[in-house]
Amino acid sequence: RVLGQIDGHASALAVAGAGAAATAVTGSAEGAVTWWRRSPVRRSVKGIIRAVVASGDRVAAASASGPIGLFTLDGEPAGELAGSHGGTEAIAFDPGGALLACGGQDRVIRVYRIRDGAEIAQLPGPTGDTHFVTFAPAGDRLLAGGNDGVVHSWPVVNGAVDAAAHAVVARHVGAISGIAVSPDGRWLASAGRDDVVIRRSLGDGRDATLATGGAATAIAFDAGGGIQAVTRNGAVVHASAAGFATVIDHGAHIGVALPGGRLAVALDDGAVVIEELGPHPFERLTAALGRATRFRLPAP
């Protein structure tokens, strides 16, 4: 369904709520945050909207001027957090929606408790601007990365961040371009301008360096721990310890991992491709060929 026309330049997108009540929420370079319902709800936050995230009954919008606006799922104002001095670049809710982490221009990772808006942690972050913050799916780990190429990690226990247990879990040559944790919590992956993905087993700490042929900006995991990634040079690649294969060689603009082992990729021609990640059995190949052509493989 076409829900309306964005006034200005879209800079962030999220989905708030679930099922029939799910609502697309956009942020714009002009500071507008819009809930796209039958009658759109529009709010404003001072500055360019850098990120919009949703969890539970809250939506948060981060701005280049620093403040983070909090709203209900219906778009009603629910408070404001100070955010990063000089501009907030990245925000993330923990899985339960109780905590919100942010990073940006002041190179400090701040963690807020949503219930009362209290800032519960100030963590020395990347020595360059912070562009990525995320929580592990179990909510037991906070991760951050930025322009210095280092991925930082802190344990989260009972709603509190253990600042003293800070660890560096990956180092890249050049800025971080993407961070992801597998849905089952087994793997951490970080990508950088050095054109590799460092995949770490969160169980035993073993690392593997996977070539991607370009700086990855979106990362999804297949069932075997392989990486499907969109790169800055417009390719989609599959990377594993055995090497990488090009799935789409050009025209990929941006991607996002979806539940159920899928990756959505937006192409320059306006199409959106949704890939089901493998490994796939041989029978799936024969079925796909059967749907696409009249060719039939000979019986084994």
Secondary structure, DSSP 8 states (H G I E B T S, - for coil): ------SS-EEEEEEES-GGG-EEEEEETTSEEEE-SSS-EEEE-SS-EEEEEEETTEEEEEETTS-EEEEETTS-EEEEE--STT-EEEEEE-TTSSEEEEEETT-EEEEEETTTTEEEEEEE--SS-EEEEEE-TTS-EEEEEETTSEEEEEEEETTEE-GGG-EEEEE-SS-EEEEEE-TTSSEEEEEETTSEEEEEETTT--EEEEE-SS-EEEEEE-TTS-EEEEETTS-EEEEETTEEEEEE-S-EEEEEEETTTEEEEEETTS-EEEEE-S---HHHHHHHHHHH-S------
